[in-house]
Amino acid sequence: MKNQLPANPRRRQFITRIVPGCALTCLGAGAICNAIANPKQGSTKESTHKFDTELDEALTYRQLLEKEHFHTIVLGKQLKEELGDGEAIELIKKLSDKRGFEQGKNQAQHSEEKSLQGFVGPFRDPKFLKQFITKEVVEDTENAFEMKVTECLSAEVFRKEEAGDIGFAWICYGDYGWPRGFNPKIRMVRDKTLMQGHAYCNHRYVWTV
């Protein structure tokens, strides 16, 4: 039988006991997982230290994302078991929103144009994430931009592990904070995601007055 502690102490106890700060930060594990999962191929050259030896492992994009998301899924399921589904998912959403907001701020710092057009510029590029998603632009006007995503490799990976709710909280939910961090006048509207089992994702960005 689980400890009947109040919600907040239970959360603090679990995070301190099982999820150290570095592990919690690595729910996405981007930089580390990319270094492991996407090595330079074909080199056996050793440098001054064994930790700097290049890897030879070749991966498909699917295998890369399976490695990338593995610890997110494991930690997310453990959070749900310890905190309950609702509290765990809300905690992951909070972290995801913050990450998305900071990503938007960083994009704004490197963008000359802070308008909707400046924000959606990368989405127009047919090469944008083409190894991980299949998308089409369905609206592109001065005050609105919408793209329809019909395939998402991350969604396939999470849903295969019956972790679509974790994937939505950690990956999809951060999409709302991203435009807000870029410019508070940009808002994302979306009611369908592949991660939640819909047929497609409808990412719509609008410029508000």
C-alpha positions in Angstrom: 0.0 0.0 0.0 1.4 3.4 -1.0 2.3 6.1 1.5 -0.6 8.4 2.0 1.5 11.6 2.0 0.1 14.9 0.8 0.7 15.4 -2.9 3.6 17.9 -2.7 5.7 16.1 -0.1 5.2 12.9 -2.1 6.5 14.6 -5.1 9.5 16.1 -3.3 10.3 12.7 -1.7 10.1 10.8 -5.0 12.2 13.3 -7.0 14.9 13.5 -4.3 15.0 9.7 -3.9 14.7 8.4 -7.5 15.1 11.3 -10.0 18.1 13.4 -9.3 18.3 16.9 -10.8 20.4 15.8 -13.8 18.0 13.0 -14.6 15.0 15.2 -14.4 16.7 17.7 -16.7 17.4 14.8 -19.1 13.8 13.8 -19.6 14.4 14.9 -23.1 18.1 13.9 -23.0 18.7 15.7 -26.2 22.4 16.5 -26.2 23.6 13.4 -24.5 21.3 11.0 -26.5 22.2 12.7 -29.8 25.9 12.2 -29.0 25.3 8.5 -28.3 22.7 7.8 -30.9 24.1 9.8 -33.8 27.8 9.2 -33.9 30.2 10.0 -36.7 30.4 6.8 -38.7 33.4 4.8 -39.9 36.1 6.2 -37.6 38.2 4.1 -35.1 40.6 6.9 -34.3 41.3 7.4 -30.7 42.0 10.7 -29.1 43.8 11.6 -25.9 41.1 10.0 -23.7 38.9 6.9 -24.1 35.8 9.1 -23.5 36.6 11.0 -26.6 36.8 8.0 -28.9 34.3 8.3 -31.8 31.6 5.7 -32.1 31.0 3.5 -35.1 27.4 2.6 -34.6 25.2 3.3 -37.5 21.5 3.9 -36.7 18.3 4.5 -38.7 16.3 7.6 -37.7 13.7 5.3 -36.0 16.5 3.7 -33.9 17.9 7.1 -33.1 14.5 8.3 -31.7 13.9 5.1 -29.9 17.2 5.8 -28.0 16.4 9.4 -27.6 13.0 8.8 -26.0 13.8 5.7 -24.0 14.6 7.4 -20.7 11.7 9.8 -21.1 9.3 6.9 -21.3 10.9 5.0 -18.4 10.9 8.1 -16.1 7.5 9.2 -17.2 6.0 5.8 -16.4 7.8 5.8 -13.0 6.5 9.3 -12.2 2.9 8.0 -13.0 3.4 5.0 -10.7 4.7 7.1 -7.8 2.6 10.3 -8.2 -0.5 9.1 -10.0 -1.3 9.8 -13.7 -2.7 13.2 -13.3 0.0 14.8 -11.1 2.8 13.2 -13.1 1.5 14.4 -16.4 0.9 17.9 -15.1 4.5 18.0 -13.8 5.9 16.9 -17.2 3.7 19.4 -19.0 5.1 22.2 -16.7 8.6 21.2 -17.6 7.7 20.9 -21.3 6.1 24.4 -21.4 9.1 25.9 -19.8 11.4 24.2 -22.3 9.3 25.3 -25.2 9.1 28.9 -24.0 12.9 29.0 -23.6 13.3 27.6 -27.1 11.1 30.3 -28.5 13.1 33.0 -26.7 16.3 31.6 -28.1 14.8 31.6 -31.6 13.8 35.2 -31.2 17.3 36.2 -30.2 18.6 34.8 -33.5 15.8 36.2 -35.7 15.8 39.6 -37.3 12.0 39.5 -37.7 9.9 39.0 -34.5 6.6 38.7 -36.4 4.5 35.6 -37.2 6.4 35.4 -40.5 9.7 35.3 -38.7 8.5 32.6 -36.4 7.1 30.2 -39.1 9.9 30.7 -41.5 11.6 27.4 -40.7 8.3 25.5 -41.1 8.1 26.5 -44.8 11.4 24.7 -45.5 10.5 21.3 -47.1 13.7 19.9 -45.4 12.4 21.0 -41.9 12.5 17.8 -39.8 11.7 15.7 -42.9 13.4 12.7 -41.4 11.0 12.8 -38.5 7.7 14.1 -39.7 5.6 14.3 -42.9 3.9 17.6 -43.2 2.1 19.9 -45.6 1.3 23.6 -45.3 -2.5 24.2 -45.6 -2.6 27.9 -44.9 0.0 30.6 -45.1 -1.2 34.2 -44.8 0.0 37.4 -43.1 -1.8 36.6 -39.8 -2.2 32.8 -39.9 -0.1 29.8 -40.7 -1.2 26.2 -40.5 0.6 22.9 -41.3 -0.8 19.4 -41.2 1.4 16.7 -39.9 0.3 13.2 -41.1 3.3 11.2 -39.9 5.4 11.7 -36.7 8.2 9.4 -35.8 8.1 10.5 -32.1 4.4 9.7 -31.9 5.0 6.2 -33.3 7.8 5.5 -30.8 5.8 6.7 -27.7 2.5 5.0 -28.8 4.3 1.8 -29.5 5.3 1.8 -25.8 1.8 2.8 -24.7 3.1 6.1 -23.6 1.2 8.5 -25.8 0.1 10.6 -22.8 3.8 11.0 -21.7 4.8 11.9 -25.3 2.0 14.5 -25.5 3.0 16.0 -22.2 6.7 16.2 -22.9 6.9 16.8 -26.7 3.6 18.2 -27.9 2.6 20.4 -25.0 5.8 22.4 -25.3 4.6 23.5 -28.7 2.3 26.0 -27.0 5.1 27.7 -25.0 7.4 27.9 -28.1 5.5 30.7 -30.0 4.7 32.5 -26.8 8.4 32.7 -26.0 9.2 34.0 -29.5 6.5 36.7 -29.3 3.5 36.9 -26.9 1.3 38.0 -29.8 1.7 34.5 -31.5 -0.7 31.8 -30.3 -0.9 28.2 -31.3 -4.3 26.6 -31.8 -4.5 22.8 -32.1 -7.1 20.1 -31.3 -5.6 17.1 -33.0 -2.3 15.2 -32.5 -1.0 11.9 -33.7 0.4 11.4 -30.2 -3.2 11.3 -28.9 -4.3 8.9 -31.6 -5.8 11.3 -34.1 -5.3 10.9 -37.8 -3.0 14.0 -38.0 -1.7 17.1 -36.1 -3.1 20.5 -37.0 -0.5 23.1 -36.0 -2.1 26.5 -36.5 -0.3 29.7 -35.5 -2.2 33.0 -35.4 -1.1 36.6 -34.9 -3.2 38.2 -32.2 -3.8 42.0 -31.8 
